[in-house]
Amino acid sequence: MFKHKHSMAVKTITVTENAYESIKRMKRESESFSDLFVRLSSEKKSTGRSIVGLLKGADTEKLLKASEDVRKRFDKDMEERKRVLARQFGRNRNDDRRKKA
């Protein structure tokens, strides 16, 4: 648990009713809002690997396989985009050189 020290400075913030209700739902029973903010700001970004422990058996394998497949497709797509851009910029550079000549 993240307990704030009472000797720390206190800041007042203003939030909308919607934001307050949303944040309030995230707060644990014994947690102050300060504790909540510290906890949320220190948590790592969620990744597929970080939630694998929540799944059991075949679900874990399916998630990891799907994640790997998406990553491979993304990498392949990015490589193709790089090639297209390289060709396009190469043509533009050659056209500029011809115009100067």
DOKEKOL-733468 format. One record per atom (N, C-alpha, C): residue number from 1; atom name; z, x, y. Coordinates in steps of 0.02 Angstrom, whole numbers. Layout:
DOKEKOL-733468
atom resi NUM	name CA	z Z	x X	y Y
...
***
This chain:
DOKEKOL-733468
atom resi 1	name N	z 0	x 42	y -59
atom resi 1	name CA	z 0	x 0	y 0
atom resi 1	name C	z 0	x 44	y 62
atom resi 2	name N	z -37	x 24	y 111
atom resi 2	name CA	z -41	x 61	y 174
atom resi 2	name C	z 10	x 31	y 222
atom resi 3	name N	z 65	x 63	y 232
atom resi 3	name CA	z 114	x 38	y 279
atom resi 3	name C	z 107	x 76	y 345
atom resi 4	name N	z 101	x 38	y 399
atom resi 4	name CA	z 95	x 70	y 464
atom resi 4	name C	z 165	x 86	y 489
atom resi 5	name N	z 168	x 137	y 529
atom resi 5	name CA	z 232	x 158	y 557
atom resi 5	name C	z 247	x 115	y 618
atom resi 6	name N	z 307	x 94	y 624
atom resi 6	name CA	z 326	x 51	y 680
atom resi 6	name C	z 325	x 88	y 747
atom resi 7	name N	z 327	x 154	y 745
atom resi 7	name CA	z 327	x 193	y 807
atom resi 7	name C	z 256	x 203	y 835
atom resi 8	name N	z 205	x 179	y 799
atom resi 8	name CA	z 137	x 187	y 821
atom resi 8	name C	z 122	x 139	y 879
atom resi 9	name N	z 74	x 156	y 920
atom resi 9	name CA	z 54	x 112	y 975
atom resi 9	name C	z 24	x 48	y 946
atom resi 10	name N	z 30	x -5	y 982
atom resi 10	name CA	z 4	x -70	y 961
atom resi 10	name C	z -53	x -89	y 1006
atom resi 11	name N	z -107	x -114	y 978
atom resi 11	name CA	z -166	x -138	y 1015
atom resi 11	name C	z -176	x -212	y 1000
atom resi 12	name N	z -195	x -248	y 1050
atom resi 12	name CA	z -211	x -319	y 1042
atom resi 12	name C	z -286	x -326	y 1041
atom resi 13	name N	z -312	x -363	y 992
atom resi 13	name CA	z -384	x -375	y 988
atom resi 13	name C	z -397	x -450	y 989
atom resi 14	name N	z -455	x -469	y 1011
atom resi 14	name CA	z -475	x -539	y 1013
atom resi 14	name C	z -532	x -550	y 963
atom resi 15	name N	z -524	x -600	y 921
atom resi 15	name CA	z -576	x -617	y 872
atom resi 15	name C	z -587	x -692	y 875
atom resi 16	name N	z -645	x -714	y 853
atom resi 16	name CA	z -660	x -785	y 849
atom resi 16	name C	z -619	x -816	y 793
atom resi 17	name N	z -613	x -883	y 794
atom resi 17	name CA	z -578	x -919	y 740
atom resi 17	name C	z -610	x -904	y 673
atom resi 18	name N	z -678	x -903	y 671
atom resi 18	name CA	z -713	x -889	y 608
atom resi 18	name C	z -696	x -820	y 582
atom resi 19	name N	z -696	x -770	y 627
atom resi 19	name CA	z -680	x -702	y 606
atom resi 19	name C	z -608	x -698	y 581
atom resi 20	name N	z -563	x -731	y 617
atom resi 20	name CA	z -492	x -730	y 596
atom resi 20	name C	z -484	x -760	y 526
atom resi 21	name N	z -515	x -818	y 514
atom resi 21	name CA	z -508	x -851	y 449
atom resi 21	name C	z -539	x -808	y 394
atom resi 22	name N	z -595	x -776	y 409
atom resi 22	name CA	z -627	x -732	y 360
atom resi 22	name C	z -582	x -673	y 343
atom resi 23	name N	z -555	x -642	y 394
atom resi 23	name CA	z -511	x -583	y 383
atom resi 23	name C	z -446	x -604	y 349
atom resi 24	name N	z -420	x -661	y 368
atom resi 24	name CA	z -358	x -686	y 338
atom resi 24	name C	z -366	x -696	y 263
atom resi 25	name N	z -425	x -719	y 241
atom resi 25	name CA	z -437	x -729	y 169
atom resi 25	name C	z -438	x -662	y 132
atom resi 26	name N	z -455	x -609	y 166
atom resi 26	name CA	z -458	x -543	y 135
atom resi 26	name C	z -390	x -510	y 129
atom resi 27	name N	z -343	x -533	y 168
atom resi 27	name CA	z -276	x -503	y 171
atom resi 27	name C	z -237	x -519	y 108
atom resi 28	name N	z -206	x -469	y 80
atom resi 28	name CA	z -164	x -479	y 21
atom resi 28	name C	z -97	x -509	y 43
atom resi 29	name N	z -62	x -541	y -4
atom resi 29	name CA	z -1	x -578	y 12
atom resi 29	name C	z 51	x -536	y 50
atom resi 30	name N	z 64	x -476	y 27
atom resi 30	name CA	z 117	x -435	y 58
atom resi 30	name C	z 89	x -386	y 110
atom resi 31	name N	z 28	x -397	y 131
atom resi 31	name CA	z -6	x -350	y 175
atom resi 31	name C	z -7	x -376	y 247
atom resi 32	name N	z 6	x -332	y 294
atom resi 32	name CA	z -1	x -350	y 365
atom resi 32	name C	z -75	x -343	y 383
atom resi 33	name N	z -93	x -371	y 440
atom resi 33	name CA	z -163	x -362	y 463
atom resi 33	name C	z -178	x -288	y 475
atom resi 34	name N	z -129	x -251	y 501
atom resi 34	name CA	z -139	x -179	y 511
atom resi 34	name C	z -153	x -144	y 444
atom resi 35	name N	z -113	x -163	y 393
atom resi 35	name CA	z -124	x -134	y 327
atom resi 35	name C	z -194	x -151	y 301
atom resi 36	name N	z -215	x -213	y 313
atom resi 36	name CA	z -281	x -235	y 291
atom resi 36	name C	z -336	x -194	y 325
atom resi 37	name N	z -331	x -185	y 390
atom resi 37	name CA	z -382	x -147	y 426
atom resi 37	name C	z -385	x -75	y 402
atom resi 38	name N	z -327	x -45	y 389
atom resi 38	name CA	z -325	x 24	y 364
atom resi 38	name C	z -357	x 27	y 295
atom resi 39	name N	z -339	x -22	y 252
atom resi 39	name CA	z -367	x -22	y 184
atom resi 39	name C	z -443	x -30	y 186
atom resi 40	name N	z -467	x -78	y 224
atom resi 40	name CA	z -539	x -91	y 226
atom resi 40	name C	z -577	x -32	y 256
atom resi 41	name N	z -549	x 0	y 306
atom resi 41	name CA	z -584	x 55	y 338
atom resi 41	name C	z -583	x 119	y 296
atom resi 42	name N	z -538	x 122	y 247
atom resi 42	name CA	z -535	x 182	y 206
atom resi 42	name C	z -570	x 174	y 139
atom resi 43	name N	z -589	x 112	y 120
atom resi 43	name CA	z -622	x 102	y 57
atom resi 43	name C	z -693	x 129	y 59
atom resi 44	name N	z -715	x 157	y 4
atom resi 44	name CA	z -783	x 182	y -1
atom resi 44	name C	z -831	x 123	y -4
atom resi 45	name N	z -892	x 135	y 15
atom resi 45	name CA	z -944	x 84	y 9
atom resi 45	name C	z -952	x 68	y -65
atom resi 46	name N	z -963	x 5	y -79
atom resi 46	name CA	z -971	x -17	y -148
atom resi 46	name C	z -1038	x 8	y -175
atom resi 47	name N	z -1038	x 33	y -235
atom resi 47	name CA	z -1099	x 53	y -269
atom resi 47	name C	z -1099	x 22	y -338
atom resi 48	name N	z -1156	x 24	y -370
atom resi 48	name CA	z -1160	x -1	y -438
atom resi 48	name C	z -1109	x 33	y -483
atom resi 49	name N	z -1103	x 97	y -476
atom resi 49	name CA	z -1056	x 135	y -517
atom resi 49	name C	z -984	x 116	y -504
atom resi 50	name N	z -968	x 98	y -441
atom resi 50	name CA	z -898	x 81	y -426
atom resi 50	name C	z -877	x 15	y -454
atom resi 51	name N	z -924	x -29	y -472
atom resi 51	name CA	z -904	x -94	y -500
atom resi 51	name C	z -913	x -97	y -575
atom resi 52	name N	z -939	x -44	y -604
atom resi 52	name CA	z -951	x -44	y -677
atom resi 52	name C	z -887	x -58	y -715
atom resi 53	name N	z -831	x -32	y -692
atom resi 53	name CA	z -768	x -42	y -726
atom resi 53	name C	z -747	x -114	y -730
atom resi 54	name N	z -775	x -156	y -687
atom resi 54	name CA	z -758	x -227	y -687
atom resi 54	name C	z -795	x -265	y -742
atom resi 55	name N	z -848	x -236	y -767
atom resi 55	name CA	z -889	x -270	y -817
atom resi 55	name C	z -871	x -246	y -887
atom resi 56	name N	z -888	x -286	y -935
atom resi 56	name CA	z -873	x -269	y -1004
atom resi 56	name C	z -937	x -261	y -1045
atom resi 57	name N	z -938	x -214	y -1089
atom resi 57	name CA	z -989	x -205	y -1140
atom resi 57	name C	z -1061	x -206	y -1116
atom resi 58	name N	z -1099	x -254	y -1142
atom resi 58	name CA	z -1171	x -258	y -1129
atom resi 58	name C	z -1186	x -269	y -1056
atom resi 59	name N	z -1142	x -304	y -1020
atom resi 59	name CA	z -1153	x -315	y -948
atom resi 59	name C	z -1156	x -249	y -911
atom resi 60	name N	z -1113	x -203	y -929
atom resi 60	name CA	z -1112	x -137	y -897
atom resi 60	name C	z -1179	x -102	y -908
atom resi 61	name N	z -1202	x -102	y -970
atom resi 61	name CA	z -1265	x -68	y -986
atom resi 61	name C	z -1323	x -101	y -950
atom resi 62	name N	z -1324	x -168	y -946
atom resi 62	name CA	z -1378	x -204	y -912
atom resi 62	name C	z -1379	x -185	y -838
atom resi 63	name N	z -1320	x -183	y -807
atom resi 63	name CA	z -1316	x -166	y -736
atom resi 63	name C	z -1341	x -95	y -724
atom resi 64	name N	z -1319	x -48	y -764
atom resi 64	name CA	z -1340	x 21	y -755
atom resi 64	name C	z -1414	x 29	y -766
atom resi 65	name N	z -1442	x -5	y -817
atom resi 65	name CA	z -1514	x -1	y -831
atom resi 65	name C	z -1554	x -32	y -774
atom resi 66	name N	z -1533	x -90	y -750
atom resi 66	name CA	z -1568	x -123	y -695
atom resi 66	name C	z -1565	x -80	y -632
atom resi 67	name N	z -1507	x -50	y -619
atom resi 67	name CA	z -1499	x -7	y -560
atom resi 67	name C	z -1545	x 54	y -565
atom resi 68	name N	z -1549	x 83	y -624
atom resi 68	name CA	z -1592	x 141	y -635
atom resi 68	name C	z -1666	x 122	y -625
atom resi 69	name N	z -1685	x 64	y -652
atom resi 69	name CA	z -1754	x 40	y -645
atom resi 69	name C	z -1773	x 29	y -571
atom resi 70	name N	z -1728	x -2	y -534
atom resi 70	name CA	z -1741	x -13	y -463
atom resi 70	name C	z -1748	x 53	y -426
atom resi 71	name N	z -1704	x 100	y -441
atom resi 71	name CA	z -1706	x 166	y -409
atom resi 71	name C	z -1771	x 202	y -424
atom resi 72	name N	z -1794	x 198	y -486
atom resi 72	name CA	z -1857	x 231	y -505
atom resi 72	name C	z -1917	x 199	y -468
atom resi 73	name N	z -1918	x 132	y -465
atom resi 73	name CA	z -1972	x 98	y -429
atom resi 73	name C	z -1971	x 116	y -355
atom resi 74	name N	z -1912	x 118	y -326
atom resi 74	name CA	z -1905	x 136	y -256
atom resi 74	name C	z -1931	x 207	y -244
atom resi 75	name N	z -1909	x 254	y -286
atom resi 75	name CA	z -1931	x 324	y -278
atom resi 75	name C	z -2007	x 330	y -284
atom resi 76	name N	z -2036	x 294	y -332
atom resi 76	name CA	z -2109	x 296	y -342
atom resi 76	name C	z -2144	x 267	y -281
atom resi 77	name N	z -2119	x 211	y -255
atom resi 77	name CA	z -2148	x 180	y -196
atom resi 77	name C	z -2143	x 226	y -135
atom resi 78	name N	z -2086	x 260	y -127
atom resi 78	name CA	z -2078	x 305	y -70
atom resi 78	name C	z -2126	x 364	y -75
atom resi 79	name N	z -2136	x 390	y -134
atom resi 79	name CA	z -2182	x 446	y -143
atom resi 79	name C	z -2253	x 425	y -124
atom resi 80	name N	z -2274	x 365	y -145
atom resi 80	name CA	z -2340	x 340	y -128
atom resi 80	name C	z -2346	x 331	y -52
atom resi 81	name N	z -2295	x 304	y -20
atom resi 81	name CA	z -2297	x 296	y 53
atom resi 81	name C	z -2303	x 363	y 88
atom resi 82	name N	z -2268	x 413	y 63
atom resi 82	name CA	z -2273	x 480	y 92
atom resi 82	name C	z -2344	x 507	y 87
atom resi 83	name N	z -2375	x 497	y 28
atom resi 83	name CA	z -2444	x 521	y 19
atom resi 83	name C	z -2492	x 486	y 68
atom resi 84	name N	z -2484	x 420	y 75
atom resi 84	name CA	z -2527	x 382	y 120
atom resi 84	name C	z -2518	x 407	y 192
atom resi 85	name N	z -2456	x 415	y 213
atom resi 85	name CA	z -2443	x 440	y 281
atom resi 85	name C	z -2470	x 510	y 291
atom resi 86	name N	z -2462	x 553	y 241
atom resi 86	name CA	z -2488	x 621	y 247
atom resi 86	name C	z -2563	x 621	y 256
atom resi 87	name N	z -2598	x 578	y 216
atom resi 87	name CA	z -2670	x 574	y 223
atom resi 87	name C	z -2689	x 547	y 292
atom resi 88	name N	z -2654	x 496	y 315
atom resi 88	name CA	z -2669	x 465	y 379
atom resi 88	name C	z -2658	x 514	y 436
atom resi 89	name N	z -2601	x 549	y 436
atom resi 89	name CA	z -2587	x 597	y 489
atom resi 89	name C	z -2634	x 656	y 485
atom resi 90	name N	z -2654	x 675	y 425
atom resi 90	name CA	z -2702	x 730	y 418
atom resi 90	name C	z -2769	x 712	y 449
atom resi 91	name N	z -2791	x 651	y 439
atom resi 91	name CA	z -2854	x 628	y 469
atom resi 91	name C	z -2848	x 627	y 545
atom resi 92	name N	z -2793	x 601	y 571
atom resi 92	name CA	z -2783	x 598	y 644
atom resi 92	name C	z -2784	x 668	y 675
atom resi 93	name N	z -2752	x 715	y 642
atom resi 93	name CA	z -2751	x 783	y 668
atom resi 93	name C	z -2821	x 813	y 668
atom resi 94	name N	z -2858	x 801	y 613
atom resi 94	name CA	z -2926	x 828	y 609
atom resi 94	name C	z -2971	x 796	y 663
atom resi 95	name N	z -2962	x 730	y 674
atom resi 95	name CA	z -3001	x 696	y 726
atom resi 95	name C	z -2986	x 725	y 795
atom resi 96	name N	z -2922	x 739	y 808
atom resi 96	name CA	z -2903	x 768	y 873
atom resi 96	name C	z -2933	x 837	y 881
atom resi 97	name N	z -2935	x 877	y 829
atom resi 97	name CA	z -2964	x 944	y 832
atom resi 97	name C	z -3038	x 941	y 847
atom resi 98	name N	z -3072	x 892	y 814
atom resi 98	name CA	z -3145	x 885	y 826
atom resi 98	name C	z -3159	x 865	y 898
atom resi 99	name N	z -3118	x 822	y 925
atom resi 99	name CA	z -3128	x 799	y 995
atom resi 99	name C	z -3119	x 857	y 1044
atom resi 100	name N	z -3073	x 902	y 1029
atom resi 100	name CA	z -3059	x 959	y 1074
atom resi 100	name C	z -3115	x 1011	y 1070
atom resi 101	name N	z -3150	x 1013	y 1014
atom resi 101	name CA	z -3201	x 1064	y 1004
atom resi 101	name C	z -3265	x 1050	y 1041
***
